[in-house]
Amino acid sequence: MGFNVDQANAAKQRRNELMTATDRYAKAHQRVHRSPRLRKYASIILADLGGRHWEWVTYARVKEIEAWAQKIKEDSDE
């Protein structure tokens, strides 16, 4: 029996679907606090915005998250 990429991907997808909101938040929190560029926007980035926000924070490019957080901060300062 050989390695089947489709089966491995399906199993990974099932595991991801089983992740709780707490798990997703924990991963996002860890990433934000390990990144000096993101850490300064932690309160914005780690806000509970629902949906798949924390997954996005976990996997998106730092530059993309940072730009989004800067825009939120600028908008709130106005």
DOBA-885098 format. One record per atom (N, C-alpha, C): residue in one letter; x, y, z. Coordinates in pm, 1 decimal, decimal comma. Example, Ala and Ser with C-alpha at 12.3 -4.5 7.8 and 13.67 -1.06 7.14 Angstrom:
SITE   gugu       east      north         up
SITE      a     1319,0     -569,0      780,0
SITE      a     1230,0     -450,0      780,0
SITE      a     1320,0     -330,0      780,0
SITE      s     1285,0     -225,0      708,0
SITE      s     1367,0     -106,0      714,0
SITE      s     1290,0        3,0      787,0
This chain:
SITE   gugu       east      north         up
SITE      m       84,9     -117,0        0,0
SITE      m        0,0        0,0        0,0
SITE      m       89,7      123,6        0,0
SITE      g       75,0      207,6     -100,5
SITE      g      159,7      324,4     -114,5
SITE      g       96,9      450,0      -57,3
SITE      f      174,9      554,1      -57,0
SITE      f      130,4      684,4       -8,9
SITE      f       34,3      745,3     -109,7
SITE      n      -82,2      786,6      -64,5
SITE      n     -182,5      845,2     -151,5
SITE      n     -201,6      991,8     -111,7
SITE      v     -161,3     1081,7     -198,7
SITE      v     -167,3     1224,7     -170,8
SITE      v     -310,8     1271,5     -147,8
SITE      d     -404,5     1220,3     -226,7
SITE      d     -544,1     1260,5     -210,2
SITE      d     -597,5     1221,1      -72,7
SITE      q     -563,1     1102,6      -27,7
SITE      q     -608,3     1057,5      104,2
SITE      q     -545,1     1141,8      214,3
SITE      a     -417,4     1174,4      198,8
SITE      a     -348,9     1256,6      297,9
SITE      a     -410,3     1395,9      304,2
SITE      n     -440,9     1452,9      188,5
SITE      n     -502,9     1585,7      185,0
SITE      n     -642,7     1583,0      246,4
SITE      a     -718,4     1478,3      220,3
SITE      a     -852,4     1465,9      277,0
SITE      a     -844,5     1454,4      429,3
SITE      a     -749,3     1378,7      478,4
SITE      a     -732,4     1364,2      623,7
SITE      a     -692,8     1497,4      686,4
SITE      k     -605,8     1570,3      621,3
SITE      k     -564,6     1701,4      671,6
SITE      k     -683,6     1796,7      675,4
SITE      q     -765,7     1793,7      572,7
SITE      q     -883,3     1880,1      568,4
SITE      q     -979,4     1846,4      682,4
SITE      r     -998,0     1718,0      708,7
SITE      r    -1086,2     1677,4      818,7
SITE      r    -1032,6     1726,8      953,1
SITE      r     -901,1     1715,9      972,8
SITE      r     -840,8     1765,2     1097,4
SITE      r     -861,2     1915,1     1111,2
SITE      n     -842,3     1988,2     1002,9
SITE      n     -860,9     2133,6     1006,9
SITE      n    -1005,1     2170,9     1038,6
SITE      e    -1099,1     2095,5      987,4
SITE      e    -1239,4     2122,4     1013,5
SITE      e    -1275,0     2094,7     1159,2
SITE      l    -1199,4     2006,4     1221,8
SITE      l    -1225,3     1971,3     1361,0
SITE      l    -1161,8     2069,8     1458,8
SITE      m    -1076,5     2157,8     1408,5
SITE      m    -1014,3     2256,5     1495,9
SITE      m    -1122,4     2346,1     1555,3
SITE      t    -1110,7     2371,2     1681,3
SITE      t    -1206,2     2459,6     1746,6
SITE      t    -1163,0     2604,3     1728,4
SITE      a    -1251,7     2695,2     1760,4
SITE      a    -1218,0     2837,4     1755,2
SITE      a    -1101,3     2865,5     1850,1
SITE      t    -1097,7     2797,0     1962,1
SITE      t     -988,6     2814,8     2057,6
SITE      t     -856,0     2773,8     1996,4
SITE      d     -855,5     2663,1     1922,1
SITE      d     -733,7     2616,9     1854,9
SITE      d     -687,7     2719,9     1752,1
SITE      r     -781,9     2770,9     1672,6
SITE      r     -747,0     2868,8     1569,3
SITE      r     -693,9     2996,6     1632,0
SITE      y     -757,4     3040,9     1741,2
SITE      y     -710,5     3160,5     1810,5
SITE      y     -569,1     3137,9     1865,4
SITE      a     -545,0     3023,2     1925,5
SITE      a     -413,5     2993,7     1983,9
SITE      a     -304,2     2999,6     1878,3
SITE      k     -330,3     2944,6     1761,0
SITE      k     -230,8     2948,8     1652,8
SITE      k     -207,9     3091,9     1605,9
SITE      a     -315,5     3167,8     1591,0
SITE      a     -303,1     3307,4     1547,8
SITE      a     -227,8     3388,4     1653,0
SITE      h     -263,1     3369,1     1779,0
SITE      h     -198,3     3440,6     1889,2
SITE      h      -48,3     3414,3     1889,5
SITE      q      -12,4     3289,3     1875,2
SITE      q      129,1     3250,7     1874,5
SITE      q      202,8     3319,3     1759,1
SITE      r      143,2     3320,0     1642,3
SITE      r      207,2     3381,7     1526,7
SITE      r      224,2     3532,0     1546,2
SITE      v      120,2     3597,4     1593,3
SITE      v      125,3     3742,7     1611,9
SITE      v      233,5     3779,6     1712,6
SITE      h      239,5     3707,9     1822,7
SITE      h      334,5     3743,9     1927,3
SITE      h      478,1     3702,4     1896,5
SITE      r      497,0     3619,0     1797,9
SITE      r      632,7     3583,9     1753,8
SITE      r      685,2     3680,2     1647,9
SITE      s      598,5     3760,8     1591,4
SITE      s      637,5     3851,6     1483,7
SITE      s      642,9     3995,7     1534,2
SITE      p      760,6     4055,6     1535,8
SITE      p      769,5     4195,6     1578,9
SITE      p      681,4     4288,7     1495,0
SITE      r      665,9     4259,5     1368,0
SITE      r      584,2     4344,3     1280,2
SITE      r      435,8     4333,5     1312,7
SITE      l      391,8     4217,4     1356,9
SITE      l      251,1     4197,8     1388,6
SITE      l      219,3     4228,0     1535,1
SITE      r      316,5     4205,7     1620,9
SITE      r      295,0     4220,7     1765,6
SITE      r      239,9     4358,1     1800,9
SITE      k      287,2     4463,4     1733,9
SITE      k      242,4     4598,5     1769,1
SITE      k       95,7     4622,8     1733,4
SITE      y       37,0     4534,9     1652,0
SITE      y     -104,3     4544,9     1614,6
SITE      y     -187,7     4432,1     1675,0
SITE      a     -135,6     4368,2     1777,7
SITE      a     -199,3     4248,0     1833,6
SITE      a     -345,3     4270,2     1870,0
SITE      s     -377,9     4381,9     1931,9
SITE      s     -517,3     4402,7     1974,3
SITE      s     -612,2     4411,1     1855,1
SITE      i     -563,5     4462,9     1744,0
SITE      i     -645,8     4470,6     1622,5
SITE      i     -653,9     4333,4     1556,0
SITE      i     -539,2     4272,1     1536,7
SITE      i     -532,0     4145,7     1463,3
SITE      i     -605,1     4033,5     1535,8
SITE      l     -597,3     4032,3     1667,9
SITE      l     -654,8     3922,0     1744,0
SITE      l     -797,5     3947,9     1789,6
SITE      a     -858,2     4054,1     1740,6
SITE      a     -999,1     4078,5     1771,7
SITE      a    -1083,2     3965,2     1712,7
SITE      d    -1191,9     3934,0     1778,4
SITE      d    -1279,4     3826,0     1732,1
SITE      d    -1366,7     3878,6     1618,4
SITE      l    -1321,6     3856,2     1496,5
SITE      l    -1393,4     3903,6     1379,0
SITE      l    -1474,3     3793,4     1312,9
SITE      g    -1479,4     3678,8     1377,7
SITE      g    -1563,3     3569,3     1329,1
SITE      g    -1509,7     3502,7     1203,2
SITE      g    -1586,9     3408,5     1156,5
SITE      g    -1551,9     3338,2     1033,3
SITE      g    -1415,1     3272,9     1040,7
SITE      r    -1340,8     3292,8      937,0
SITE      r    -1207,7     3231,1      925,2
SITE      r    -1095,0     3329,7      952,9
SITE      h    -1124,7     3436,7     1025,8
SITE      h    -1025,6     3541,8     1049,5
SITE      h     -896,7     3487,8     1109,5
SITE      w     -907,8     3407,7     1216,7
SITE      w     -786,9     3359,6     1282,1
SITE      w     -707,7     3264,4     1194,1
SITE      e     -773,2     3191,4     1107,5
SITE      e     -699,9     3108,2     1011,2
SITE      e     -622,7     3197,6      914,7
SITE      w     -686,9     3304,4      870,4
SITE      w     -619,6     3399,4      780,9
SITE      w     -495,7     3455,1      850,2
SITE      v     -509,6     3492,8      978,1
SITE      v     -396,6     3546,4     1053,5
SITE      v     -285,2     3442,0     1063,2
SITE      t     -320,8     3317,7     1074,5
SITE      t     -221,6     3210,8     1087,9
SITE      t     -145,4     3185,5      958,5
SITE      y     -213,5     3201,3      842,9
SITE      y     -151,4     3158,1      717,5
SITE      y     -120,6     3268,4      616,1
SITE      a     -175,8     3386,0      631,7
SITE      a     -151,2     3493,2      534,6
SITE      a       -9,0     3548,0      550,1
SITE      r       34,2     3618,1      448,0
SITE      r      167,6     3679,7      453,9
SITE      r      167,4     3791,3      558,3
SITE      v      278,1     3802,5      631,2
SITE      v      291,0     3905,0      735,5
SITE      v      265,2     4043,4      676,3
SITE      k      319,5     4068,4      559,5
SITE      k      302,7     4198,3      494,8
SITE      k      154,7     4230,7      472,6
SITE      e       77,6     4131,8      432,5
SITE      e      -65,2     4149,9      407,2
SITE      e     -141,7     4180,0      537,2
SITE      i     -111,3     4104,7      641,2
SITE      i     -177,8     4125,3      769,8
SITE      i     -139,8     4261,8      826,6
SITE      e      -13,2     4295,1      817,0
SITE      e       34,7     4423,2      867,9
SITE      e      -33,7     4540,2      796,7
SITE      a      -44,8     4533,6      665,9
SITE      a     -111,2     4640,2      589,3
SITE      a     -257,5     4653,1      630,5
SITE      w     -324,0     4541,1      649,1
SITE      w     -464,5     4542,2      691,4
SITE      w     -477,0     4607,3      828,9
SITE      a     -390,8     4567,9      922,9
SITE      a     -396,4     4621,7     1059,6
SITE      a     -365,8     4771,9     1061,0
SITE      q     -269,3     4814,5      979,2
SITE      q     -237,6     4957,8      970,0
SITE      q     -358,7     5036,1      922,6
SITE      k     -429,1     4983,2      823,3
SITE      k     -547,6     5050,1      769,4
SITE      k     -657,2     5059,5      875,7
SITE      i     -679,9     4954,0      949,5
SITE      i     -778,9     4954,9     1057,2
SITE      i     -742,3     5060,8     1161,2
SITE      k     -614,2     5064,0     1198,3
SITE      k     -567,5     5161,4     1298,1
SITE      k     -586,2     5303,8     1247,4
SITE      e     -546,8     5329,7     1123,7
SITE      e     -561,7     5463,0     1064,8
SITE      e     -708,6     5505,2     1061,8
SITE      d     -795,4     5414,6     1022,4
SITE      d     -938,1     5444,9     1015,9
SITE      d     -995,9     5475,3     1154,4
SITE      s     -945,7     5407,8     1257,0
SITE      s     -998,5     5429,8     1390,5
SITE      s     -942,1     5557,1     1453,5
SITE      d     -828,1     5604,2     1403,6
SITE      d     -767,4     5726,9     1455,2
SITE      d     -833,9     5852,3     1399,7
SITE      e     -912,5     5838,7     1296,3
SITE      e     -974,5     5954,1     1231,1
SITE      e    -1092,9     6005,5     1308,8
